[in-house]
Amino acid sequence: MKTTTARRSRITAVYLRYYPRDDLRPIIDRQRIRRWAHRLSLPELVFYVDNGCASGASRPELTRLVRHVQSGLYQVIFIPNLEALSTCPAEAQDLSARLSTRGCQVKTLALPERRTRKPAADVSRHAS
């Protein structure tokens, strides 16, 4: 049974929240996070993504993740920053602490900076 296997392996979760809804960024972020995890030899990642959910609104994937943590499924959850849990710092800290009391570490992703293209040099010439 898949759930039993997952419980034994204690997989690592990633929680991402996007507001407003963005259909491209979650795909790009998942790819970057998977590459980062692979370089660090981290275990299999399971993504929970609330796309288009404001902090104060219903966040079904966060609710599902909390349920899974309470059942002992995860040892580690990666988030981009505490604001992913809530835009209210006190609420975000409280949720992080509650997850920690269940034996789950909440860690901030330490992704390498994105490579950006250098701007093209201005080759226009001014007439004298």
C-alpha positions in Angstrom: 0.0 0.0 0.0 1.5 3.3 -1.0 0.6 5.3 2.1 2.3 2.7 4.4 5.4 2.8 2.3 5.4 6.6 2.4 5.0 6.6 6.1 7.9 4.4 6.6 10.2 6.4 4.3 9.1 9.7 5.9 9.2 11.8 2.7 10.0 15.5 2.6 7.3 18.0 1.6 7.4 21.3 -0.1 4.7 23.9 0.4 4.3 26.7 -2.1 1.6 29.3 -2.3 1.0 31.7 -5.1 -1.3 34.8 -5.1 -2.5 35.9 -7.5 -2.8 32.7 -9.5 0.2 32.0 -11.7 0.2 29.1 -14.2 3.9 29.2 -15.2 5.8 30.0 -12.0 4.8 26.9 -10.1 6.2 24.7 -12.9 9.5 26.6 -13.0 9.8 26.6 -9.2 9.2 22.9 -9.0 11.9 22.2 -11.5 14.4 24.4 -9.7 13.5 22.8 -6.3 13.9 19.3 -7.7 17.3 20.1 -9.2 18.3 21.7 -5.9 17.1 18.7 -3.9 18.9 16.3 -6.3 22.2 18.2 -5.8 21.8 17.9 -2.1 20.8 14.2 -2.2 17.5 15.0 -0.4 14.8 12.3 -0.4 11.8 12.3 -2.6 9.9 15.6 -2.5 6.1 15.8 -2.4 4.7 19.2 -3.5 1.7 20.9 -2.0 0.7 24.0 -4.0 -2.1 26.5 -3.3 -2.2 28.5 -6.5 -4.4 31.6 -6.4 -5.1 31.4 -2.7 -4.7 34.5 -0.6 -3.2 34.1 2.9 -6.5 34.6 4.6 -8.6 32.4 2.3 -9.1 28.7 2.3 -5.9 26.9 1.4 -6.8 23.3 0.8 -3.3 22.0 0.1 -2.0 23.6 3.3 -4.8 21.9 5.2 -4.0 18.6 3.6 -0.3 19.0 4.4 -1.0 19.8 8.1 -3.2 16.6 8.3 -0.3 14.6 6.8 2.2 16.1 9.3 -0.2 15.2 12.2 -0.3 11.6 11.0 3.5 11.5 11.1 4.1 11.4 7.3 6.9 14.0 7.2 10.1 14.9 9.0 10.8 18.0 7.0 8.8 20.6 5.2 10.5 23.2 3.0 8.8 26.6 2.4 10.2 29.5 0.4 9.6 31.8 3.4 7.3 32.0 6.4 4.9 34.2 4.4 3.9 31.1 2.5 2.2 29.9 5.6 0.6 33.3 6.4 1.2 36.9 5.7 0.6 37.6 9.4 4.0 36.9 11.0 2.5 35.7 14.3 0.2 33.2 12.5 3.0 31.9 10.4 5.3 31.4 13.5 2.4 29.7 15.3 1.7 27.3 12.5 5.5 26.6 12.1 5.7 25.9 15.9 2.7 23.6 15.8 4.2 21.6 13.0 7.4 21.3 14.9 5.7 19.9 17.9 4.5 17.1 15.7 8.2 16.2 15.0 8.4 18.0 11.7 11.0 20.6 10.9 9.9 23.6 8.9 12.9 24.9 6.9 13.3 27.7 4.5 14.4 26.7 1.0 18.0 27.8 0.3 17.9 27.8 -3.4 20.8 29.2 -5.4 20.1 32.5 -7.1 18.5 32.3 -10.5 20.8 33.0 -13.3 19.8 36.0 -15.2 20.9 37.2 -18.6 23.2 40.2 -18.6 21.5 43.1 -20.3 22.6 43.7 -23.8 25.2 46.4 -24.1 24.1 49.6 -25.6 25.8 49.8 -28.9 24.2 52.9 -30.2 26.6 55.6 -31.2 26.1 59.2 -30.8 26.9 61.5 -33.7 29.5 64.1 -32.9 
